[in-house]
Amino acid sequence: MKDTITSLLDGAVSALKHQGVLPADLQPTIKVDPTKDKAHGDYATNLALMLAKPAGMKPRELADALVAALPDSDAIHKTEIAGPGFINFFAASDAAAQIVAQVLDSGDAFGRSLIGKGEKVQVEFVSANPTGPLHVGHGRGAAIGDCLCRLLAASGYDVTREFYYNDAGAQIDNLARSVQARAKGLGPEDDSWPEDGYRGDYIVDVAKDFMAGETVSADDREVTASANPDDLDAIQAFAVAWLRREQDLDLKAFGVEFDVYFLESSLYADGKVDATVERLIAAGHTFEEDGAMWLRTTDFGDDKDRVMRKREGGYTYFLPDVAYHLNKWQRGFKTVINEQGADHHSTVTRVRAGLQALDVGIPEGWPDYVLHQMVMVTRSGVEVKLSKRAGSYVTVRDLIDEVGRDATRFFLAARRADSQLTFDIDLARSQSNDNPVYYIQYAHARVCSMLRKAEAAGQPFDHDLALANLALLDSDQERAVLNRLARYPEAVENATRNREPQQIAQFLLDLAGDFHTCYNAVKVMVDDATLRNTRLALGLATRQVLRNGLDLMGVSAPEEM
């Protein structure tokens, strides 16, 4: 309907150009939006206000001219001019209701598109250090990142999901020493416990399995413990594999999978870090000062130059990030999206600057970033901070065990990534309309219940009868549902382009609200078979769109609640 109205307005503009009312070279962007108040129609445009000045007319006068010049269309019942010159469109009942037929015909494909044209997109998300279970912040990144991938795939992109393992550096040394201490029978209360040692119960489990000579299989390796508490290298290899396996189990419990696991250590083993340094030196963007090697990132928008190689030796952490992203570019990804925590904000500018300094054709502003804010978990209004398993933070598995996968995923992805999030365990567990997940899933289950009742009454849904009489869906409540259904493809496209999966969460909440209101106001199981079947068809279309949207969120669509 929105496209139809846009096309009609485009025809009106062309007609007014031909009449000399509008300048011939005018190329306006026609904006049509759903109305907030259905008393003002289904859609509205401010086109007359936008074009009044170039036309040399008052907005309402131009609105009158635009309406008069609209091509005839059976899709429009009437138009009205409101306020200073807004044009309101009332859709014809049968035209508006055709969305039901479209949804039922398209099924799972409704809302999917080919706007991506098969373009390769890599999304890197979670990318947790293999030093402990995934915390709730990683969970938010997993939920948002996975939803982004689902949106991109639904919009015709060729998506690669990538997890970057920071398996090199001081935190890995600290992990190994923590496990070694536990293997030797030490605890955090002992004087010889590592200063920054990891304290969670999982370290005890790693040490126990190491001393038992266990074998663990991660995604790309199998490691058998030597059971020698003095062999720190063996402990490190075993601990990293053990925790990689553990994180993989966390992610599978969360319904998240990856196509590629990339190891930071491989950048050093394959010489990619050294090769990146050589490229930067050859490009003339480095200098030596105070015994350190610096990169002139200020040449590319950074607020100060950055150290690449420290005075005491060893590279700073941003250099392997540059090498890693160069590798992404060399793998052919022209669009890369990094979903990371807000604590990575400071690295965005310097990584992009480092990539520009390579002079290899990487465009400015590449890669894209989606940064999420912190999550606070509460129960009974009090913040929950500790997990016995992790020792100092709430894990993703804690939340899944408490409220289930569906509520965990939805709550973590249902707010803008750049907004702080309070995860209310009590709300997520509740079976009430205040719980958005329950509210949406209940709408889906309600339609399933309607269909079961129809079958039980010997009145199964008649598809042909329903689709031949869709114009009967003309109550205000039914039209609200119809208009909401029609907006779903646009919601998917906008959420994809803006990298904002929370737009789908909000759409589903709005659709569920419209449906529940309609269900309470309009009786479905009436004696009139024609009317009953058209209303069942509206329910079926609603169920389909709810299912499609929940799938983009990685949330199930139950048939019973």
C-alpha positions in Angstrom: 0.0 0.0 0.0 2.8 2.4 0.9 4.5 1.7 -2.5 1.1 2.2 -4.2 0.6 5.6 -2.6 4.2 6.6 -3.4 3.6 5.7 -7.0 0.3 7.6 -7.2 2.0 10.7 -5.7 4.9 10.4 -8.2 2.2 10.4 -11.0 0.6 13.5 -9.5 4.0 15.3 -9.4 4.6 14.5 -13.0 1.2 15.8 -13.9 1.8 19.1 -12.1 5.2 19.4 -13.8 3.4 19.0 -17.2 0.9 21.7 -16.2 3.7 24.1 -15.1 2.6 24.1 -11.5 5.8 22.5 -10.4 9.3 23.2 -11.9 10.2 20.6 -14.5 13.6 19.9 -13.0 12.2 19.1 -9.5 13.1 15.7 -8.2 11.4 15.3 -4.8 11.9 12.5 -2.4 8.4 11.3 -1.7 7.9 10.2 1.9 4.8 8.3 2.9 4.4 7.1 6.5 1.7 5.2 8.5 -0.5 7.5 10.5 -0.5 7.2 14.3 -4.2 7.9 14.6 -6.4 5.8 12.3 -9.0 8.6 12.3 -6.6 10.4 10.0 -6.4 7.5 7.6 -3.9 4.7 7.0 -1.0 6.7 5.5 0.0 10.3 5.2 2.5 12.5 3.3 4.0 15.9 3.9 4.8 16.3 0.2 2.8 19.5 -0.2 4.7 21.2 2.6 8.0 20.1 1.1 7.1 21.4 -2.4 5.2 24.6 -1.5 8.2 26.9 -1.8 9.4 25.7 -5.2 5.8 25.8 -6.4 5.3 29.3 -5.0 2.0 28.2 -3.4 0.5 27.8 0.0 0.9 24.2 1.2 -2.8 23.5 1.4 -3.4 24.9 -2.1 -0.6 22.6 -3.4 -2.1 19.7 -1.5 -5.4 20.3 -3.2 -3.6 20.3 -6.6 -1.8 17.1 -5.8 -4.9 15.3 -4.7 -6.7 16.5 -7.9 -3.8 15.2 -10.0 -3.7 11.7 -8.4 -4.2 8.9 -10.9 -7.3 6.8 -10.3 -6.8 3.8 -8.1 -9.1 1.2 -6.6 -6.6 0.9 -3.7 -7.6 4.2 -2.2 -11.0 4.8 -0.6 -10.6 8.5 0.0 -8.1 11.3 0.7 -8.2 14.1 3.1 -6.1 17.3 3.6 -5.3 18.0 7.2 -3.5 20.7 9.2 -1.1 22.9 7.2 -1.2 20.7 4.2 -0.8 17.0 5.1 -2.5 14.5 2.7 -4.1 11.6 4.5 -4.9 8.4 2.5 -7.6 5.9 3.5 -7.0 2.5 1.9 -9.9 0.6 0.3 -10.9 -2.3 2.6 -10.4 -5.0 -0.1 -7.0 -3.5 -1.1 -5.8 -3.3 2.5 -6.9 -6.8 3.2 -5.0 -8.3 0.3 -1.9 -8.3 2.6 -3.5 -11.4 4.2 -3.4 -13.2 0.8 0.2 -12.1 0.3 1.4 -13.3 3.7 -0.3 -16.7 3.4 1.0 -17.1 -0.1 4.6 -16.2 0.8 4.7 -18.0 4.1 8.2 -18.2 5.7 9.5 -16.0 2.8 7.3 -13.0 3.7 9.5 -10.1 4.7 12.6 -11.7 3.1 14.2 -9.8 0.1 17.1 -9.7 -2.2 18.3 -6.2 -1.4 21.7 -7.6 -0.5 22.2 -9.0 -4.0 24.4 -11.8 -2.7 27.1 -9.4 -1.3 29.5 -11.0 1.0 29.3 -9.7 4.6 31.3 -10.8 7.5 30.0 -10.3 11.0 32.4 -10.7 13.9 30.8 -11.0 17.3 31.3 -12.4 20.8 35.1 -12.9 20.3 35.6 -13.6 24.0 39.0 -14.4 25.5 39.2 -18.1 26.2 39.8 -17.4 29.9 36.4 -18.1 31.4 32.7 -18.8 30.8 30.8 -16.3 28.7 29.4 -13.4 30.8 26.2 -11.6 30.3 27.9 -8.9 28.2 29.1 -11.6 25.8 25.5 -12.8 25.8 24.3 -9.4 24.6 26.9 -9.4 21.9 25.9 -12.9 20.9 22.2 -12.1 20.7 22.7 -8.8 18.8 25.3 -10.3 16.5 23.3 -13.4 15.7 20.1 -11.3 15.0 22.2 -9.1 12.7 23.3 -12.2 10.8 19.7 -13.5 10.5 18.6 -10.1 9.3 21.3 -9.8 6.7 20.7 -13.4 5.4 16.9 -12.6 5.2 17.8 -9.5 3.1 19.8 -11.4 0.5 23.4 -11.0 1.8 25.9 -13.8 1.9 26.8 -13.8 5.6 29.9 -15.3 7.3 29.8 -15.5 11.1 33.2 -15.2 12.7 34.5 -15.6 16.3 38.0 -14.1 17.0 39.8 -15.9 19.8 42.3 -13.7 21.7 44.4 -16.8 22.6 47.7 -14.9 23.0 48.9 -12.4 25.5 49.0 -11.7 29.2 45.5 -12.9 30.0 46.3 -16.4 28.7 49.5 -16.5 30.8 47.4 -15.5 33.8 44.9 -18.3 33.0 47.7 -20.9 32.9 49.2 -19.8 36.2 45.8 -19.8 37.8 45.2 -23.4 36.7 48.7 -24.4 37.7 48.1 -23.0 41.2 44.9 -25.0 41.6 46.6 -28.1 40.2 49.2 -27.7 43.0 46.4 -27.4 45.6 46.6 -23.7 46.1 43.6 -21.3 46.5 43.0 -17.5 46.2 43.6 -17.3 50.0 47.2 -18.5 49.6 50.1 -16.0 49.5 51.5 -17.5 46.3 48.2 -17.3 44.4 48.8 -15.3 41.2 48.1 -11.6 41.8 45.5 -11.4 39.0 44.5 -15.0 39.2 41.1 -16.2 38.0 39.0 -17.3 41.0 35.9 -19.0 39.6 35.0 -22.6 40.3 35.7 -23.4 36.6 39.4 -23.1 37.3 39.1 -25.9 39.8 37.4 -28.0 37.2 40.1 -27.3 34.6 42.9 -28.2 37.0 41.0 -31.4 38.1 40.7 -32.5 34.5 44.3 -31.6 33.7 45.6 -33.7 36.6 43.3 -36.6 35.6 44.9 -36.6 32.1 41.6 -35.9 30.4 41.3 -35.2 26.6 39.3 -32.2 25.4 38.2 -31.4 21.9 37.7 -27.8 20.8 36.6 -26.7 17.3 40.0 -27.2 15.7 42.1 -29.2 18.1 42.2 -32.1 20.6 44.4 -31.7 23.6 45.3 -34.5 26.1 46.5 -33.3 29.5 50.0 -34.2 30.6 49.0 -34.2 34.3 52.3 -32.5 35.1 51.6 -29.4 37.2 55.1 -28.0 36.5 54.5 -28.0 32.7 53.1 -24.5 32.2 53.0 -24.7 28.4 51.0 -28.0 28.6 48.6 -26.4 31.2 48.1 -23.4 28.9 47.3 -25.5 25.9 44.9 -27.7 27.8 43.2 -24.7 29.6 42.6 -22.8 26.4 41.1 -25.9 24.7 39.0 -26.7 27.8 37.5 -23.2 27.9 37.0 -23.0 24.1 35.0 -26.1 24.4 33.1 -24.6 27.4 32.3 -21.4 25.5 31.2 -23.4 22.5 28.7 -25.3 24.7 27.5 -21.9 26.1 26.9 -20.6 22.6 25.1 -23.8 21.4 22.8 -23.5 24.5 22.1 -20.0 23.3 21.4 -21.1 19.7 24.4 -19.4 18.2 26.8 -21.0 15.7 29.8 -19.7 13.8 31.2 -20.4 10.4 34.8 -19.4 11.2 36.9 -19.4 14.4 40.0 -17.2 13.9 42.9 -17.5 16.3 44.9 -14.4 17.3 47.9 -16.7 17.7 47.7 -17.6 14.0 48.5 -14.0 13.1 51.9 -14.4 14.8 52.5 -18.0 13.7 51.8 -17.2 10.0 53.9 -14.0 10.1 50.9 -11.7 9.4 51.7 -9.3 12.3 55.3 -8.8 11.1 54.1 -8.5 7.5 51.7 -5.7 8.6 54.5 -3.9 10.4 56.6 -4.0 7.2 53.7 -2.7 5.1 53.2 0.3 7.5 57.0 1.0 7.5 57.1 0.8 3.7 54.1 3.2 3.5 56.1 5.8 5.5 53.6 6.1 8.4 55.8 5.0 11.2 58.5 6.6 13.3 60.9 5.7 16.2 60.8 7.7 19.4 62.0 6.8 23.0 62.9 3.4 21.9 59.4 2.6 20.7 57.9 2.3 17.2 54.9 4.6 16.6 52.2 4.8 13.9 51.1 8.3 12.8 47.4 7.6 13.3 46.9 11.4 13.6 47.3 11.5 9.8 44.0 9.5 9.6 41.8 11.2 12.2 43.1 9.8 15.5 43.6 12.3 18.4 47.2 11.2 18.9 49.8 8.9 17.5 49.9 5.3 18.8 52.7 3.0 19.9 53.0 -0.2 17.8 56.0 -1.8 19.3 56.8 -1.1 23.0 60.2 0.1 24.2 60.6 -3.2 26.2 59.6 -5.2 23.1 56.3 -6.8 22.0 53.5 -5.2 20.1 50.6 -3.3 21.5 47.2 -4.9 21.2 45.9 -2.7 18.3 48.6 -3.9 15.9 47.3 -7.5 15.7 43.8 -6.0 15.3 45.0 -4.2 12.2 46.7 -7.3 10.9 43.5 -9.3 11.5 41.3 -6.8 9.7 43.8 -6.7 6.8 43.2 -10.4 6.6 39.5 -9.9 6.5 39.9 -7.4 3.6 42.2 -9.9 1.8 39.5 -12.6 2.1 37.2 -10.4 0.0 34.9 -8.9 2.6 34.0 -5.4 1.4 31.5 -5.2 4.2 32.5 -6.1 7.7 30.5 -5.5 10.9 32.1 -5.9 14.3 29.7 -6.3 17.1 31.6 -5.6 20.3 31.2 -4.1 23.8 31.3 -0.3 24.3 34.8 -0.7 25.9 36.1 -1.2 22.4 35.0 2.3 21.4 38.6 3.7 21.7 39.9 1.1 19.3 37.6 2.0 16.4 39.5 5.1 15.3 43.0 3.6 15.7 42.2 0.4 13.9 40.6 2.3 11.0 43.6 4.6 11.0 46.0 1.6 10.9 44.1 0.2 8.0 44.2 3.5 6.1 47.9 3.7 6.7 48.5 0.4 4.9 47.6 2.1 1.6 46.0 -1.0 0.2 42.7 0.5 -1.0 40.6 -0.1 2.2 37.9 2.6 2.2 37.7 5.2 5.0 35.4 4.2 7.8 35.9 0.5 7.2 34.9 -1.7 9.0 31.5 -1.0 10.5 31.0 -1.3 14.2 27.9 -2.0 16.4 28.9 -1.4 20.0 26.7 -2.5 22.9 26.5 -1.0 26.3 26.8 -2.9 29.6 24.1 -5.2 31.1 22.9 -5.1 34.7 21.1 -8.2 36.0 18.5 -7.7 38.8 16.4 -10.0 40.9 13.7 -8.5 43.2 15.0 -5.1 42.3 18.5 -5.9 43.5 21.5 -6.2 41.2 22.9 -9.7 40.8 26.7 -9.6 40.5 28.2 -13.0 41.3 28.1 -16.4 39.8 29.6 -19.4 41.7 30.6 -20.9 38.4 32.5 -17.8 37.2 33.4 -16.3 40.5 32.9 -12.6 39.8 30.2 -12.2 37.1 26.9 -13.4 35.8 27.2 -15.9 33.0 25.1 -16.5 29.9 24.4 -20.0 31.2 23.2 -18.6 34.5 20.5 -16.5 32.6 19.5 -19.4 30.4 19.1 -21.7 33.4 17.0 -19.0 35.2 14.7 -17.8 32.4 15.2 -20.0 29.4 16.9 -19.3 26.0 14.0 -17.4 24.4 13.6 -14.8 27.1 17.4 -14.4 27.4 17.9 -13.9 23.7 14.9 -11.5 23.4 15.7 -9.4 26.4 19.4 -9.0 25.4 18.6 -7.9 21.8 15.3 -6.0 22.3 17.0 -2.6 23.2 19.2 -0.4 21.2 22.8 -1.7 21.4 24.1 1.7 22.5 21.6 1.9 25.5 22.4 0.4 28.9 20.2 -2.6 29.7 18.7 -3.9 32.9 17.9 -7.5 32.7 15.1 -8.2 35.2 15.0 -11.9 36.0 11.6 -11.7 37.7 10.1 -10.0 34.6 11.7 -12.5 32.2 10.3 -15.4 34.2 6.8 -14.0 34.5 3.9 -15.3 32.5 2.2 -11.9 32.1 1.5 -9.2 29.5 4.3 -7.2 31.1 6.8 -9.8 29.8 7.3 -8.9 26.1 8.4 -12.4 25.1 5.4 -14.0 26.7 3.1 -11.4 25.2 4.4 -12.0 21.7 4.5 -15.8 22.0 1.0 -15.8 23.5 -0.3 -14.0 20.4 1.1 -16.8 18.3 -0.2 -19.5 20.5 -3.6 -17.8 20.6 -4.0 -18.2 16.8 -3.1 -21.9 17.1 -5.8 -22.3 19.7 -8.3 -20.6 17.4 -7.5 -23.1 14.7 -7.7 -26.0 17.1 -11.2 -24.9 18.2 -12.4 -24.5 14.7 -11.2 -28.1 13.9 -12.8 -29.4 17.0 -16.1 -27.7 16.1 -16.1 -29.3 12.7 -15.5 -25.9 11.1 -11.9 -26.2 9.7 -10.4 -23.2 8.0 -11.6 -22.7 4.3 -8.7 -21.0 2.5 -10.6 -20.3 -0.7 -13.7 -18.9 1.0 -11.6 -16.6 3.2 -9.5 -15.2 0.4 -12.5 -14.5 -1.7 -14.0 -12.3 1.0 -11.1 -10.4 2.6 -13.0 -7.1 2.2 -15.1 -8.2 5.3 -12.0 -7.3 7.4 -13.2 -3.7 7.8 -13.4 -3.0 11.6 -10.9 -0.5 13.1 -9.2 -3.3 15.0 -8.9 -5.5 12.0 -7.6 -2.7 9.8 -4.9 -1.9 12.5 -3.7 -5.5 12.2 -3.7 -5.4 8.4 -1.7 -2.2 8.3 0.8 -3.6 10.8 1.2 -6.7 8.7 1.9 -4.6 5.6 4.7 -2.8 7.4 6.7 -5.9 8.2 8.9 -6.1 5.0 9.8 -2.4 5.5 10.6 -3.1 9.2 13.0 -5.9 8.1 14.7 -3.7 5.5 15.1 -0.8 8.0 16.4 -3.0 10.7 18.9 -4.5 8.3 20.1 -1.2 6.9 20.4 0.4 10.3 22.0 -2.6 12.0 19.2 -2.5 14.6 17.6 -5.8 15.4 15.6 -4.2 18.2 13.4 -2.7 15.5 12.1 -6.2 14.9 11.5 -6.8 18.6 9.5 -3.6 18.7 7.5 -4.5 15.6 6.6 -7.9 17.1 5.5 -6.2 20.3 3.3 -3.8 18.3 1.8 -6.5 16.1 1.0 -8.7 19.2 -0.7 -5.7 20.8 -2.8 -5.0 17.7 -3.8 -8.7 17.5 -4.7 -9.0 21.2 -6.8 -5.9 20.9 -8.5 -7.2 17.8 -9.1 -10.6 19.4 -10.8 -9.1 22.4 -13.0 -6.8 20.3 -13.9 -9.0 17.3 -15.4 -12.4 17.8 -13.8 -15.0 15.5 -16.0 -18.1 16.0 -19.2 -16.8 14.6 -21.9 -18.8 12.9 -21.4 -17.0 9.5 -18.9 -19.3 7.8 -17.7 -16.5 5.4 -17.0 -14.1 8.2 -15.5 -16.7 10.4 -13.0 -17.8 7.8 -11.9 -14.3 6.8 -11.1 -13.6 10.5 -9.3 -16.9 10.8 -7.3 -15.9 7.7 -6.3 -12.7 9.5 -5.2 -14.8 12.5 -3.2 -17.1 10.3 -1.4 -14.2 8.6 -0.6 -12.7 12.0 0.7 -16.0 13.2 3.0 -16.3 10.1 4.5 -12.8 10.5 5.0 -13.3 14.3 6.8 -16.6 13.5 8.9 -15.0 10.8 9.9 -12.1 13.1 10.6 -14.4 16.1 12.9 -16.5 13.8 14.9 -13.3 13.1 15.3 -12.9 16.9 16.3 -16.5 17.3 13.2 -17.1 19.5 10.7 -20.0 19.2 7.1 -19.6 18.3 5.2 -22.0 20.6 1.7 -23.4 19.6 0.7 -23.7 23.3 1.5 -21.6 26.3 
